[in-house]
Each structure stands twice: as structure tokens, then as C-alpha cells.
Amino acid sequence: MGIEIERKFLVTSDAWRAAAHAVIPMAQGYINDMAAMDNGTQKASVRVRIQGQDAYLNIKSRELGHTRQEFDYPVPVNEARELLALCVGGLIDKRRHMVSFGGLLWEVDEFLGDNAGLVVAEVELESAGQRFDKPDWAGAEVTDELRYYNLALASRPYSAWSAEERGQNND
């Protein structure tokens, strides 16, 4: 069993761009939707992702916060494209920028399409209590805010958020 320990932050400036050393285009969708998770009929999200020249089927347990079970399986890209056509909700289109900071690899997701304008940084940790330095461009932590999870963004994209909801990005 894989465990993912991840913290998520809103990005407050473009200062990270100078340190980005790689960018990976990603397209992803979900076999299930938020409703199945919210009503308890499913306890995990099932995601199909094409990232660059690779593709994966990913299963992630439904736990709010920084620690979840995660299972990742490589699949042929042509099959991933077929699976994306079966996904419910909207597809997530984003560019993942890899940024090294404080001895850790930060992933800065710049969303496109219906989620354009949203930029979120994530850092994976080895333990829940691991200390780390937060870059100046990483603002408010949103690890515990469900609406920033990709599954939620597929169901209710950033473009559908109210001005008040979007205003919280300025923290």
C-alpha cells in the first residue's frame, strides 16, 4: 500500500517560475465523481492521468488532510485516452512545474481550461510531522479545503466559483 503525505498551498506570485526546472503537461479525469464520494458509495477517487508521454490509473482514498492511501498503476497511453472518454465531470488540464526549494521538490500546478487562473503548489513529505521551509511564493495552506482537490475541480471548476470564493486566493 502506498501512502501519500502532501501539503497544498495557493501560489501568490510568479516568483517560482525562475526556479522551475521542468514542466509536464497533464490531462486527467475521474471515473467517479464528488457525488459518489460525498454520499459514501465510494471511498476512493479513481483517476486517469496522461502526463507527458506516460499514463497512469490512480486510486486515492477519501481522507481530507495531508495523508491518504494512494495506488498508482502505469497504463498504455492509448488506453488512458479511451478511459478519459469514460470519465464523469470535466477534465482537468494543467501544466505541472517542478521547483526545487529547501531540499524538497515542489509541484506547482498551473490550471488551464475551466480552471484557468488557479495556481496551486504541493509538496510531498516523508512524514506528517516533517518540518519544511515554505517559499515566499506559497501563500495560504489549502490542504484541508476540499474544493482545491482535483476531483472537486473536475465537478465544480474554478470558473464556476463566486468572486468571494476566488478572492480567498489573495491570502
N, C-alpha and C positions, 0 to 999 in steps of 0.2 A: 504494500500500500504506500502510495506517495502522500506526503504532507506538504502543503504549501503554506508558508508563513510570509505574508505580504502586507505592506503598508502602502496606502494610496493617498496622494496629495494633489490638490489643484495647483496648476502652474500659473505663476503670476507675472512672468515676463519671458522674453525670448533669449535671456542670457545663457540658457542651456545649449542653444544652437551651436555656439562656438566650440563646445566640448563634445558634441555628438560625433562619434567615430563610425557609425553605421546607421543605415536606415533600411527597414524591412517593410515592404507593402503587405498589408493583411486584409483579407476578406473573410468574414466569419458569420455564421448563422447558428441558430439553435433549433434542435429537433423538438424541444418542448418550449413552453413559454412561461411567463411570470405567473399566469393564472394557475397552471398546474403546480407550480411551486407554492403559491400563496394558499391554495385550497388543500394542500397536503397530499395530493395524489401522486406527486413525485418528490423525492428528497434530494435530487441532484439535477444540475443542468447538464445537458448533452449538447456539446458544441462541435461544429465542423469548422476548421480553420485552414485556409491556404495562406502560407506566409512565405513570400519569395517563391522558391522552387520546390518547397516542401508542403505537405499537408498532414493534418492530424485530426483524429477524433478524440475529444477531451470530455471527461466526466468529472464534475466538481461538486462536492457535497454542498448542501444548502446550510451554511452557517454564516451568520453575519459576523464580521470581525476579521481579524488578520490570519486565522488558522483554519484551514479546510483540508479535507481529503481531496486528492487530485490524481487522476489517472490519465495518461497521455499515450495514444497509440498512433504510430505513423500509418497513413493510408495513401494509396496512389492518388496523385493529383486529379486524374480524370474521374476517379470515383468520388473524390471530395467535391468536384464541380457538380456531379449528379446529386450528391447529398445536399448541397447548398440549395438546389432547386426544390428540395422537400422541406426546407426549413419553414418555421412559422414566424410571424412577425417580420420586422425589417432586417435587412442585412447590415452588418457593421463593416464600414470601410474606414481604414485608418492607416497611418504610417507610424511605425514604431521606431523611435530614435534611441540608440544605445548611447548612454552617457556614463562615464566612469567618474565617481565622486566619492571621496572619503574612503577609498578602498573597497567600494561596492559598485555594482553595476545597476544603474537606474535605467528604467524603461520609460521613455516619455512618449505617450500615445497622443498623436495629433489626429483628431477625428475629422472625417470628411462626410460628404453627403448630408443626410438628415441630422447628423450630429456635429456638423461643421461649427467651429468656434469653440469647441470644448477641447482642452488640453489637460491631460492628467499624467502624473508621474507615479510610478510604482517602484518599490524596492523590495526584493526578496531577502529574507533574513534566515539565519540558521536556527534561531530560537526566538520564541515570543518575547523574551526579555532582553534580546540583543540591543545594545546601545549603538547608535549611528549618528553621524553628522548629517544634518539636513541642509541641502544647498539653499542659498538665498532665493532662488527662483521657485522653490517649493513652498507653497503657501499653506492654506488650511488643510488639515488632515480630513479626508472623507472616507477612510477605511470602513467606518460603521454606517455610512449613508448608502442605503440600498440603491438609490436612483442612479448612482455613479457606476454601478456594476454593468458590464456589457450586456448581460441578459436583460436588465431593466431598460437599457438604452435601445435594445432591439424592439422592445414592446412599446416604449414611450420615449422617442428620441428627443434629444436636446432642443430641436427646432419646435417641439410642442410645449416646452417649458414656459412658464409665465415670466414676465420681466422680473418679478420678485425672486423667483427661483434662480434665474440667471444672475441676478445681482449678487448672489452669495458667492459667485466666482471671484469677487473682488476682495475677498478676505486676505 
